[in-house]
Amino acid sequence: MAKHLETQAEWEQTMAAKAMTLIRSQLYLDLRYLNAALGALAPTPMETLPTLATDGARLCYPPAWVLRIYRTNRAYLSRAYLHSLFHCIFRHPWLRAGRDTGLWNLASDIAAEYVLDHLGIPSLSRPVGWLRQQTYQKLRDTGILMAASPICRILTGYDAATLQKLQREFYCDSHRLWPADPQSPAAQMMGRQWEQLGRETQLSMQQAGRQAGESAGAQALQAQVEAAHSRRLYKDFLRRFAVLREEPRLDLDEFDLGYYTYGLSTYGNMPLIEPLESRESKKIRDFVIVLDTSESTAGELVKSFLKETFSLLKTGDSFFSHCNVLVMQCDDAVRDVSVLTDLEALDRYAAALQLVGGGGTDFRPAFERIEELRRDGTLRDLQGVLYFTDGKGIYPAKRPAYEVAFLFLENGTLPPEVPPWAMRLVLSPDEFLSAPAPQTALPDIDWQEYAAEDLPEL
């Protein structure tokens, strides 16, 4: 039998796959706390790509490009591999909702490269040029966390020429495989998987001790992971407060109409299978929203948050026919309490909302009032409490008998710590803007030209 001769394309695919395996093995050794994340991306050849790209499940690569870079600049290939992995760990492809796509892509690249430039791993080190040094310094001087969301907000003030220089400087991988709709169910499922992988990475870094956290890059990595995990789409988070109950409702999926009519025709007025007159549903029974109206949080964003909350609760048949939604305004004392019992009341309240308060922040009075309402029967089936605040206040010492989530507006810094019994969610102000974000037209990078002229030697 004649021996099969490999074509050039087959040989390139075989050798590129070996190169990617070697690169990943080296990263396993250098960064052991990334083992779970590294194992989640399957290297996959894709001829049509100009460079690496990921969709969250695969790390796609063009074989010819991998071989060329592996021969001439192997360390750069390791950085590119890690750059794409950081996008997933920081959940960049799934947190873009409502943002300028061009600025978000650039901000994501800057955030990933900042961690790479400060990890202190010899095999990944490269000279940090003047433009990078100046960019990092200007961003740090603003006091923001070096993560994609706050960086994106700063970039909105940059002119087009500066943005193009930064794009060329920080470009590393292609984002064409990122989800076109980050809010689609499939995209959000993938995002939640990487949220869990990020938590595992964070735990691994803590277990590794000082060696993992000595460098500025490792600290930035932990901070960005923490920021990414605090950020979630608000509408997905609200589902956590749904409660499984039985409500009167005909469920046509639970019986066969053929058997039902056969029984009536054969036995007279005796159907073989009675239709179910109730069904279990995940909906909201009693719910509390507390608005921190202290001086630091009062404003139009508070009103926008409440209107968005009502809008989300009304979609998807979220309520039982009888429910209580209690809206409380509180700073260092309870200033106003409104009980809304139907969907129309939500609209009326949002339209006439007037914020009262403006003092300091103390969370305890709100929880004391909630306990009073539970005792007098106003809130018989309280499922959860959302507390919209800046977090700078006094928390109750004792865990309540219901779920509590403190919601913070993203301001470029790490959100405050909350008690162990509470959940924490960071909300982007962009989620509450009614107008779509403008799109910055950043030109596509010509990788062939870029690779020939500007590929950094490591």
N, C-alpha and C positions, 0 to 999 in steps of 0.2 A: 504494500500500500504506500502510495506516495506521501511523503511528509508534507503536512500543510505549511506553507510559507506565510509568515505574518506580513500583512501590509504595513505601510508606514503609519497609517492611522491606528491600527491595532497595536503596534509597538508603542506609539505615543500614549495610548490609553493605559496600557499595562504599566509602563514606567512612571507615568504621572500618578497612577493610583498608589504605586510603591512610595513615591515621593511624598504624597499627602499622608500616607500612613506613618512614614518616618517623622514628618513634621509634627503630627499629632502625638506620637510617642514621646518626642522631646518635650512638648508642652506638658504632657502628663508628668514628666520627671521634674520640670522646673516649677510647675504650679499645681501641686497635688490637690489643692482645695477646689480646682476646677474640673476634677475628674468626672463628676456627674454631668456637668454641662458639656464637656468635650464629647462624652459618649452619646449625647442626644442629637448631634448633628452628623448625618451620614454623608461623607464625601461622595459627590455624584458628578460624573463628567457631563459637560454641556458645551458643545462646540460653539454655540452662538454667542457666548458671553465674552466680553472684553477682559474681564478679571473675575475675582471671586464674587459670589452673590449667595445670599441665603434667604429661604422662605420660612425659616423656623424649624423645619424638619430635615432639610438637606443643606449641605454646604456645596454649592455647585461651582465647578471650575472648568476652564478650557484647557485640555491636556497640553497643547503646544505651548501655551503661555506658562503653565506651571513648570514644564521642563526648562524653558528658557530662563525663568527667574531662579529656579533651583540651581542651575549651573552657574549663574552669574552673581546672584545675590540671595543666598538661601535664607539669611536672617530676615530679609524683607518679607519673604513668603511666610515665615513664622508670625511676623507682626500682622500681616494681612489676614491670616487665619484667625488670630486672636481678635483683631479688629471686628470681623464679622461676628464672632462669638459674643463679644461685648454688646453688640447691638441687640442680640437676643436676650442676654442676661439683664440688660437695662430696659428691655421691652420697647425699644425704639420703634419697631414696625407697628406696634399695636397701641401706642399712646399718641398718635399723630392727630386724632380726631379733632376737627375744628381749627387746625393750625395751617399756616402757610407751608405748603409742601416743600418748596425750595429752601426756605429758611430752616425748616425742621430737619431736612436731610443734612444740611451743613452743620447745624447745631449738634446733631447726633454724631457726625464724624469728629467734630472738635472734642466732644465729651469722651468718645472712645480713645482718641489719640492722646488726650491729656493723661488718661490712666496709663496707657502704654509708655508714654514718655517719662513717667514717674515711678514705674514699678521697681526699677533698680535691678532687673534681671540682666546679667551680662549678655546672654544670647539674644536679647531683644533690644538692647540699647542702640541708639543712633544719635548723632549730633543734633541738638535742638537748635535750629536756625534762628536768626534774628526775628523774623516775622512771627514764628511760633512763640518765642519768648515774650515779645511785645503783646501778642494776642492773649496769652495766658495771664500776663501781668495786669492788663486792662480789665479783663474779666474778674480777676481776683479782687482788684481794687473796688469793684462795685459791691463787694461783700456777699455775692451770690454763691450758692453751692455749684460746683463745676459739674452740672448735669444738663441734659439736653433741654429740658423745659425752661429753666431760667436763662440759659444761654440763648435760646431762641428768642426770648423776650428782649434781650439786650441787642441782638442782631437787627431787630426791626428799626433801630436808629442808625444803622450803617448805610453808607451810600453804595450804589451799584458797583462802582469800580473796586471798592474795598471788599465787597462780598465775593466778587469774582476772584480776587487774589486769594482770599481765604479758602474758597472752594478748591482752587488749584493746589494750594498748600496742603489741605487736609484730606483731599480725595484719596481713597484707598480701595474701596469695593463698590460694586454696583448695587443700587437699591431697586432695580427693576422687578425683583421677585417679591418685594414687600406687598402686602395686601392692598389692593386698590380701595377697598372699603374696610378700614380697621374695625368698624362696628358690626360687621357681619358675624353671624353665629360661628362660622368656621374660624374666622380670624380671632374672635374672642376666646374660643376654646384653646387655640394654640397659645394665645397670650397667657391664659391661666396656667397652662403647662409650664411656661417659662417663669411664671411667677413662683411656682413651686420649686423649680430648679434654682432660681435665685435664692430662695430661702435655704435650700440645701447648701449652696455655695457659701452663704453667710455663716451658717453653722459650722461648716468645714473650716472656714477662716478663723472662727473663734476657737475651735478645737486645736488648730495648728499653733495658736498662741502667738508669741511675740514675733517669731520668724515670719509669719504671714502678714503681720500688721505693722512692721517697722517702717516701710517706705511710705512716702507721701502718696504714691500710686495705689498701694494696697488700701490705705485709708480712704482715698477717693473712690476706690472700687466698692468698699463697704458702704460708703455714704450714698453712692449712686444706686446701689442695689436697694438700700433702705428707702430711698426716695421713690424708686420705681415701684416698689411693693406697696407703698402708701397710696400711690396713684392708681385709681381704678375708675372705670366709667360709672357714673353715678346711677344710671338706670339699672345696671347689673347689680349694684350694691343694694338697691332697694328691695330686690327679690329676697334678700336674706330675712326680711321682716314679714314675709308672707307666712301664714299659718294654715295648716291643713285642718279643714273642718267639713262637716257634712251640711249641704244646703239643699232645699227642695229644688229639684230640677230634673226634667225628663232626659235621660241619657239614652239616645237612640242607638248608640254603639254597643250597648250591653245586652241586646236581645235580637233574635232573628224574627223579622216580621212574617216570614213564611210560616214558621211554626205557630206564631201567634194567631194568624188568620185561619190556619188549618184547624186549630182547636175550636175556634168559634164556629166554623162551618160543620164540623163533625159532631161536637158535643153541645151545640147550642150556644148558650151564653157562658162558656167556660174556656177561656184561652189557655193554651198549654204553658205559656211563659208570660208572666206579668212584666210589663215594662218597669224598670227601676224608676222610682219617683224622687230619688235623691242621688247625689254623687259627691265624692270628695273633691274639694277644690283648695288650691293654695291661694288664699286671699288674705286681705287685711281686715281684722275685726276692730281693734282699738289701737291707736297709734298716737304718739306725742312728738311734736316738733318744737324744740326750744330754740328761740333766736336770742343770741347774745347781743343785746343792744347797748353794750358799753361803748365808750367813745371810739375805741379802736376798731370796732366792727360795724358800726352803724353806717348806712349809706345805701346807694342804689343796688349794690351787689347783694345785699341781704334781701331786698325785695325781689331781685331777679332769681335768687336761689329759691325763694318760697314759691314763686310762680312756676319755676321749672319743676319743683317737687310736686306741686299739684298736677301739673301737666302729665308727668310720668305716672303718678298714681292713678290717673283717670284712664290711661291707655291700657289695653290688654285685659279689661274687665277685672281690675285689681281688687275691688271692694266687694264685700258682702252687701246684701240689700240694706242691712241695718249695721251701722258702724259709727264709731266716734273717732274723729281726728281732732286732737286738741292742739292748738297753737298757743304757745306761751312766750311772752317777751320778758326777758330777765337780764339785769346787769348785776348789781349787788343785792337786789331784791326783786321779787316778782312784780312786774308792772302791769301786765295784762294777760288775761286768760280767755280764750275763745274756743268753744266746743262746736265743731262742724259735724253735722250728722248726715249730709247727703252731698252728692257731687255738685249740685247747683250752689250750695253754700260755699264750696271751695272757690268757685269763680267770683262770687260776691265779695268774699273776704279779700282775695288777692287784688281785686279792683279798688277796694276802699282802704287798703292797708296803710296805716300810719304808725311809724315806729316811735316808741316811747322809751326813754331811758337816757343813757349817756354818762352813767357813773362808772364805778369800778366793776370788776368781774368776780363773782362768787357763784360757783355752781350749786352749792348746797341748798339755797332757798328753793330752786326749781324742783329738786328731787324731794324736798320736804312737802311741797305742794302736791306733787304727783302721788305721794303716799297717802295724803289726805283724800284725794280723789279716788284712789283705789279702795280706801276704807269705806267711803260713803256710797260706793257702787257706781260712780260715774264712769270709771274705767274698770269694768269687770273682767275684761279679757285683754289686758295690756300686753301687746306683743313686743314692742320695742320703743326706744326713745332715740331720736336724732337730735344732737346738740350742735348747732352751727355756731362756731366760736373761733377766736384766735388762740385759745388754749391757755391764756395767761390768767389763771384764776385758781381758786381753792376747790379741790375735788372732794367729794364725800369719801370718808374713810372706809365705809362698809359697802360691800357689793350689793346692788339692788337685786330684786327677784326677777328681773327682766333684762333683755339685752339693751346695751347702750352703745351708741357710736358717736364719737366726737368728730365733727367734720371741720377741716381747716382749709382755708383758701391758700393756694400755692403762692408763696411770695419770694421764692428763690433761695430759701434756707430750709434746713431740716425742720420738720414740724415738731412741736413740743411733745414730750413724753406724756403718756396717759397712764392711768392706773392699770394694773394687770387684768382687771375684770372688764375693761372697756375695749372697744374696737376703735381704730383710728383710720380715717380716710382723708386723703388730700385731694381737694377739688381744684381743677384748673378754672380760672375765671372765663377762659374761652368757651367752656361748656355752657355758659349762661348768656353768651352773646347771641343776639338774634340774627345779625348779619353774617354771611359767610366770610371766612378769612380771605384777604386778598392774596393773590399768588405772585411770588417774586420769580421773574423769568431769569433763572441762572442757566447759562449755556451748558450743554453736555460736554463732558471732558472727552477729548480725542485721546483714548488710551495709548494708541500706537505712538503718537507724537510725545505724549507725556512720559511713557516708559523709556523712550529713547533719550530724552533730554534731561528729565528731572528725577528719575528714579534714584533715591538716596542710597549711597553706598554705606553699608553697615559693617 
